[in-house]
Amino acid sequence: MKKFTLTALCVVTSTFAGTFETWNGADGVPAVETGLGNETNTYGIWYDFNDSFNGGESKIVYPVQPCHEYYSCEPHYMDAVIEHCEGVCGTATLYSGTSTQKPFSGMGFNIVGEASPTDNTIVAGDASAWEGLCVTYTSDTDISLELGLGDATDSTINYANPAVTLPATKTDKRVVVSWSDFKQPSWYDGSVKFDGETAAKQLVGIHFKIQAEPGDYEFRICAVGPKDGTCPEKCGIPTPPDDIKVTRRTSTVSAVLNGRTLGFTGIKSTATTEVLNSLGQVVMKGAINNATNNAATLSLASLNAGIYMVRVSGKNVNFAKKIVLK
């Protein structure tokens, strides 16, 4: 059987390079600093996924309510969950629905993020320098730690992504794995093959997938980092102050509505602003350019009265705020 070359299947590949700093939920940092993120600031943000695309009815139930509207959170969707869990935790509620496959749900984060403020294509990055991953976690059932390669490639290989198994454990467990430990599942007989080292060179996301018989399975992901072993042995132990190299990714931008004029401060480079209505539709969009006093304004005179969401994105900027026009 012919072995296809891999380069033809890659999505957009990132050229960014940096250091992956171990994410420890006990530190209260909402997003993973992968070291490969781009200026859209959409990398390392935790999200969940499930089997709804093929008829499944699985989901994750969180111990506290996360934000329903991503862009109304300032700035990250999972803040409340991370604060409560000192990590990301919940119950994977698995139901097959009309699917003939074993149900699944899970959590993950992207390595580089979206291609640009106007292009939400998820970009790949070269994570081979990490040498692998460390994870601290607990789970009622096995977790498949998978290397996401982007929708196009994942579908090409029938979602047989290189993975390692994190075994079920009721007590805190730290696992350290090399890229070479990641293998495609034994059932996969397709012609396009990926090993862990190859996948790491064009990595789109890290996925924690819970796939099991229908039922409820509690889990907690406390830390994830490179193979250097800096993940803590136990959950809930903050990183010593002298070892912390990352800070909470927040925006320095502020927005004040004065009548129908929205004023921004703290923008130190060009950024993109969008105004969304209550249905999530973008009703106004434009660029905010750096001014000598780092201030800019946007006229909302053409909009009807109502509640809107304003979001700003650019280099080191990830800001969202609700406003009420009268």
C-alpha positions in Angstrom: 0.0 0.0 0.0 1.4 3.4 -1.0 2.4 5.7 1.8 1.4 9.3 0.9 3.7 12.2 1.6 2.5 14.3 4.4 3.3 17.8 3.2 0.4 17.8 0.8 -2.0 17.4 3.7 -0.8 20.1 6.0 -2.9 23.1 6.7 -1.3 26.5 7.0 2.0 26.0 8.9 3.2 28.5 11.4 6.8 29.7 11.5 6.6 31.0 15.1 9.0 29.7 17.7 9.0 30.0 21.4 9.0 28.3 24.8 6.1 26.3 26.0 5.7 27.2 29.7 3.9 24.6 31.8 0.3 25.5 32.4 -0.7 24.8 36.0 -4.3 25.4 36.8 -3.5 26.2 40.4 -1.7 29.3 39.2 -5.0 30.8 38.0 -3.7 31.4 34.4 -6.7 30.9 32.1 -4.8 30.1 28.8 -1.9 27.9 27.9 1.2 29.9 26.9 2.4 27.6 24.1 5.2 29.8 22.9 3.9 29.4 19.4 0.9 31.7 19.5 0.5 34.4 16.9 -0.7 38.0 17.2 -4.4 37.0 17.1 -4.1 36.0 20.7 -6.4 33.0 20.1 -3.9 30.3 21.1 -4.0 28.2 24.2 -7.6 29.0 25.1 -9.4 25.9 26.5 -12.5 24.7 24.7 -14.7 21.5 24.7 -15.8 19.2 21.9 -18.1 16.2 21.5 -19.6 13.7 19.0 -22.6 15.8 17.9 -21.3 16.0 14.4 -22.0 12.3 13.8 -25.2 12.0 15.8 -23.9 11.6 19.3 -25.4 13.4 22.3 -22.4 13.6 24.6 -21.3 16.8 26.5 -19.3 18.0 29.4 -21.1 19.2 32.5 -19.0 21.7 34.5 -19.2 22.2 38.3 -19.7 25.9 37.7 -21.3 27.8 34.8 -18.8 28.8 32.2 -19.6 31.7 29.9 -22.1 30.9 27.2 -21.0 33.6 24.8 -17.3 33.3 24.3 -16.8 36.9 23.3 -18.6 38.3 26.4 -15.9 36.8 28.6 -13.0 39.0 29.4 -11.0 37.5 27.9 -11.5 33.7 28.2 -14.4 31.2 28.1 -13.2 28.9 30.9 -12.1 31.4 33.5 -14.7 30.4 36.1 -14.1 26.7 35.6 -10.4 27.1 35.9 -10.7 29.1 39.1 -13.1 26.6 40.7 -11.2 23.5 39.6 -7.6 24.8 39.8 -7.5 23.3 36.4 -10.2 22.2 34.0 -12.7 19.7 35.3 -16.2 18.4 34.8 -18.2 15.3 34.1 -18.1 13.8 30.6 -21.6 12.7 30.0 -21.5 10.2 27.2 -24.6 9.2 25.1 -24.5 7.6 21.7 -27.7 9.2 20.3 -28.0 8.1 16.7 -24.3 7.5 16.3 -23.1 3.9 15.8 -19.7 4.8 17.3 -18.7 4.8 21.0 -19.6 8.2 22.4 -17.0 10.8 23.3 -16.4 14.3 24.5 -13.3 16.2 25.6 -11.3 19.3 26.0 -8.4 20.9 24.2 -6.5 24.0 23.2 -5.0 25.3 20.0 -1.2 25.7 19.6 -1.0 28.8 17.3 -4.6 30.0 17.0 -6.5 31.5 14.1 -4.7 32.7 11.0 -5.8 36.4 11.3 -8.5 38.5 12.8 -10.5 38.0 9.6 -9.6 34.4 8.9 -10.6 31.8 11.6 -8.6 29.0 9.9 -6.7 27.3 12.7 -3.0 27.4 12.0 -0.4 24.6 12.7 2.9 25.1 14.5 6.1 23.1 14.9 6.1 21.8 18.5 8.9 19.2 18.0 11.2 21.2 20.4 8.9 20.3 23.3 10.0 16.7 22.9 6.7 15.5 24.2 4.2 16.4 27.0 3.7 16.1 30.7 0.2 16.0 32.2 -1.1 16.0 35.8 -4.7 14.7 36.0 -7.4 12.5 37.5 -10.1 10.6 35.6 -12.8 8.0 36.2 -11.9 6.4 32.8 -9.0 6.4 30.4 -8.3 9.6 28.5 -6.9 9.6 25.0 -4.3 12.4 24.8 -4.4 13.2 21.0 -2.4 15.4 18.7 -4.9 17.4 16.6 -3.8 18.1 13.0 -6.6 20.4 11.9 -10.0 19.5 10.4 -8.7 18.7 6.9 -6.0 16.3 8.0 -8.0 14.8 10.8 -10.8 13.9 8.4 -8.3 12.5 5.9 -7.0 10.0 8.4 -10.6 9.3 9.6 -9.8 10.9 13.0 -7.2 8.3 13.7 -4.9 10.9 15.3 -1.6 9.9 17.0 -2.4 9.4 20.7 -1.3 8.0 24.0 -3.6 6.7 26.8 -3.7 8.4 30.1 -5.0 5.6 32.3 -7.9 6.0 34.7 -6.9 7.1 38.2 -8.8 8.3 41.2 -5.7 9.9 42.7 -3.5 12.7 41.2 -1.2 11.3 38.6 1.7 12.8 36.5 2.5 11.3 33.2 5.5 12.3 31.0 5.5 11.1 27.3 7.7 11.5 24.3 6.5 12.4 20.8 7.6 8.9 19.8 5.0 7.4 22.3 2.1 8.8 20.2 0.7 6.2 17.8 -2.3 6.0 15.5 -4.9 3.4 16.8 -4.5 -0.2 15.8 -7.8 -0.2 13.9 -6.6 2.4 11.4 -5.7 0.9 8.0 -5.6 4.0 5.9 -2.8 4.9 3.5 -1.9 8.2 5.2 0.2 7.5 8.2 1.4 9.8 11.0 3.8 9.1 13.8 4.1 11.3 16.8 7.3 13.1 15.7 5.7 14.0 12.3 2.5 15.2 13.9 4.4 17.4 16.4 6.0 19.3 13.5 2.6 20.4 12.2 0.6 20.4 15.4 -2.7 22.3 15.6 -4.1 21.3 19.0 -3.8 19.2 22.1 -6.9 17.1 22.8 -8.0 15.2 26.0 -10.6 12.9 24.6 -12.9 10.7 26.8 -14.5 7.9 24.8 -16.2 5.1 26.6 -19.4 3.3 27.1 -22.5 5.5 27.8 -22.3 7.0 31.3 -20.9 9.8 33.4 -17.1 10.1 34.0 -15.5 12.8 36.2 -12.1 14.2 35.2 -9.7 16.9 36.1 -6.8 18.2 34.1 -4.5 20.1 36.5 -1.4 20.8 34.4 0.0 20.3 30.9 3.5 21.2 29.7 6.4 20.1 27.6 8.3 16.8 28.3 10.7 18.6 30.7 8.7 17.3 33.6 7.7 20.6 35.1 4.1 19.4 35.7 3.5 19.1 39.4 3.1 15.7 41.1 -0.2 16.7 42.7 -3.1 18.9 41.7 -3.8 22.2 43.4 -0.1 23.0 44.1 0.8 26.4 42.7 4.0 26.9 40.9 6.7 28.4 43.3 6.8 32.2 42.7 10.4 32.1 41.6 9.5 29.6 38.8 6.6 31.4 37.4 7.5 32.7 33.9 4.0 33.4 32.5 1.4 35.9 33.6 -2.3 36.1 33.1 -3.0 37.1 29.5 -5.1 40.2 29.9 -5.8 43.2 27.7 -4.7 46.8 28.5 -7.4 48.1 26.4 -10.4 49.9 27.9 -13.6 51.1 26.2 -15.9 53.9 27.3 -19.2 54.8 25.6 -20.0 58.5 25.4 -23.4 58.9 23.7 -23.0 57.1 20.4 -19.2 57.4 20.4 -17.1 54.5 21.7 -13.6 55.5 22.9 -10.7 53.2 23.2 -7.5 53.6 25.2 -4.4 51.5 25.6 -4.2 50.4 22.0 -0.5 50.5 21.1 -0.7 49.0 17.6 -3.2 48.4 14.9 -6.2 46.3 16.0 -9.4 45.1 14.6 -12.7 46.0 16.2 -16.1 44.3 15.6 -19.5 45.2 17.0 -22.0 42.2 17.3 -25.7 42.4 17.9 -27.6 40.1 20.3 -27.7 37.4 17.7 -24.0 37.3 17.4 -24.0 38.9 14.0 -21.2 41.4 13.1 -23.0 44.7 12.4 -19.9 46.9 12.3 -16.2 46.2 11.7 -13.1 48.3 11.2 -9.5 48.9 12.1 -8.2 51.0 15.0 -4.9 52.5 14.3 -2.4 53.5 16.9 -2.6 57.2 17.9 0.1 59.2 19.6 -1.9 59.1 22.9 -3.0 55.4 22.3 -6.6 56.6 22.0 -9.1 56.0 19.3 -12.9 56.4 18.7 -15.6 54.6 16.8 -18.9 56.2 15.9 -22.0 53.9 16.5 -24.5 56.5 15.2 -25.8 54.2 12.5 -26.8 51.4 14.9 -30.2 50.9 16.5 -30.7 51.1 20.2 -30.0 47.8 21.9 -27.4 45.6 23.6 -24.2 44.9 21.6 -20.9 43.2 22.1 -17.7 45.0 21.2 -14.6 42.9 20.7 -11.0 44.1 19.8 -8.2 41.8 18.6 -4.7 42.4 17.5 -1.1 42.0 18.7 -1.3 41.4 22.5 -4.9 42.5 22.5 -7.9 40.4 23.3 -10.7 42.5 24.7 -14.5 42.2 24.8 -17.2 44.3 26.4 -21.0 44.6 26.4 -22.5 48.0 25.7 -26.0 49.4 25.7 -27.0 51.9 23.1 -29.9 54.2 23.9 
